[in-house]
Amino acid sequence: MCTQFGDIQIGITMGYAFSRQFPVAVEQLVQAADKAMYVAKRSGKGRTCAASAQSDTE
């Protein structure tokens, strides 16, 4: 990105969650996305990781 102060680089590491069941508790989605984010971070810079909000027993 070019700014008035010079070029800067922006990177992102992201975790996200989804559910095929409805309704799903927002807390479940947030927890799953949080876990996915840390998996992505451990994998390196600029990574994305998806997680299902389903319970571990399913």
SERO-4910 file (N, C-alpha, C, O; in steps of 0.05 Angstrom, whole numbers):
BEGIN
 pado doro    nc1    nc2    nc3   cac1   cac2   cac3    cc1    cc2    cc3    oc1    oc2    oc3
  Met    A     17    -23      0      0      0      0     18     24      0     37     26     15
  Cys    A     12     43    -16     27     68    -18     13     89     -2    -10     95     -6
  Thr    A     28    102     16     18    124     33     35    148     28     55    148     14
  Gln    A     27    170     40     42    195     38     69    192     53     87    208     48
  Phe    A     72    172     70     97    167     85    114    146     72    136    140     82
  Gly    A    105    134     51    119    112     37    103     87     35     79     86     43
  Asp    A    115     67     24    101     41     21    100     26     47    119     26     63
  Ile    A     77     14     52     75     -4     76     63    -30     66     49    -32     46
  Gln    A     69    -51     81     58    -78     75     38    -86     97     43    -81    121
  Ile    A     16    -97     89     -4   -106    107     -8   -136    103    -12   -144     80
  Gly    A     -7   -151    124    -12   -180    122    -34   -188    141    -41   -174    159
  Ile    A    -45   -212    136    -66   -222    153    -63   -252    157    -56   -267    138
  Thr    A    -68   -260    181    -72   -288    188    -99   -290    200   -106   -276    219
  Met    A   -115   -308    190   -144   -308    197   -154   -336    202   -147   -355    189
  Gly    A   -172   -337    222   -187   -361    227   -216   -355    225   -225   -334    234
  Tyr    A   -232   -373    214   -261   -368    212   -275   -394    217   -264   -416    215
  Ala    A   -301   -392    224   -317   -415    231   -343   -415    215   -353   -394    207
  Phe    A   -354   -439    212   -380   -441    198   -395   -464    212   -384   -480    227
  Ser    A   -421   -464    207   -438   -486    217   -458   -493    196   -470   -476    183
  Arg    A   -463   -519    193   -484   -529    175   -510   -534    190   -530   -541    178
  Gln    A   -509   -530    216   -533   -533    232   -544   -505    239   -529   -486    243
  Phe    A   -570   -503    240   -583   -478    248   -605   -485    267   -620   -504    263
  Pro    A   -608   -470    289   -591   -448    297   -565   -458    310   -563   -481    318
  Val    A   -546   -440    311   -520   -446    325   -514   -423    343   -519   -400    336
  Ala    A   -503   -429    366   -497   -408    386   -473   -391    376   -454   -402    366
  Val    A   -476   -366    379   -454   -348    370   -428   -355    385   -407   -353    374
  Glu    A   -431   -362    410   -407   -370    426   -392   -393    414   -367   -394    414
  Gln    A   -407   -412    403   -394   -435    389   -378   -426    365   -356   -435    360
  Leu    A   -390   -408    349   -376   -398    326   -351   -383    333   -330   -386    321
  Val    A   -353   -366    353   -330   -350    362   -308   -368    372   -285   -363    366
  Gln    A   -315   -387    389   -294   -406    399   -281   -421    377   -256   -425    377
  Ala    A   -296   -431    358   -285   -446    335   -267   -428    318   -245   -437    310
  Ala    A   -276   -404    313   -259   -385    298   -234   -378    312   -213   -375    300
  Asp    A   -235   -375    338   -211   -368    355   -191   -391    353   -167   -386    350
  Lys    A   -201   -416    356   -183   -439    353   -170   -440    326   -146   -446    323
  Ala    A   -186   -435    305   -176   -435    277   -155   -414    273   -135   -418    259
  Met    A   -159   -391    286   -139   -369    283   -112   -378    294    -91   -372    282
  Tyr    A   -112   -391    317    -87   -399    329    -74   -422    313    -49   -423    312
  Val    A    -90   -439    301    -78   -459    283    -65   -445    259    -43   -453    251
  Ala    A    -78   -425    248    -67   -410    226    -41   -396    234    -22   -396    219
  Lys    A    -41   -384    257    -17   -370    267      7   -390    270     29   -383    263
  Arg    A      1   -413    280     23   -433    283     33   -443    256     56   -452    254
  Ser    A     16   -441    236     24   -450    209     42   -430    195     55   -437    175
  Gly    A     43   -405    204     59   -385    191     44   -360    183     19   -359    186
  Lys    A     59   -341    174     46   -315    166     29   -318    141     35   -335    124
  Gly    A      9   -302    140     -8   -301    116    -25   -326    111    -30   -333     88
  Arg    A    -33   -339    133    -48   -364    130    -77   -359    137    -84   -341    151
  Thr    A    -94   -377    127   -123   -377    134   -130   -406    142   -121   -425    130
  Cys    A   -147   -408    162   -156   -434    172   -186   -433    178   -196   -414    190
  Ala    A   -200   -453    169   -229   -455    174   -234   -477    195   -219   -496    197
  Ala    A   -256   -473    210   -264   -493    230   -294   -495    230   -308   -475    225
  Ser    A   -304   -519    235   -332   -523    238   -340   -518    267   -325   -524    285
  Ala    A   -363   -506    271   -373   -501    298   -386   -525    310   -398   -523    331
  Gln    A   -385   -548    297   -397   -573    307   -381   -583    331   -357   -577    333
  Ser    A   -394   -597    348   -380   -607    372   -360   -629    364   -363   -641    342
  Asp    A   -341   -634    381   -320   -654    375   -331   -682    374   -319   -700    363
  Thr    A   -355   -686    385   -366   -713    386   -382   -720    361   -389   -743    357
  Glu    A   -386   -701    343   -401   -706    318   -383   -716    297   -392   -721    274
***
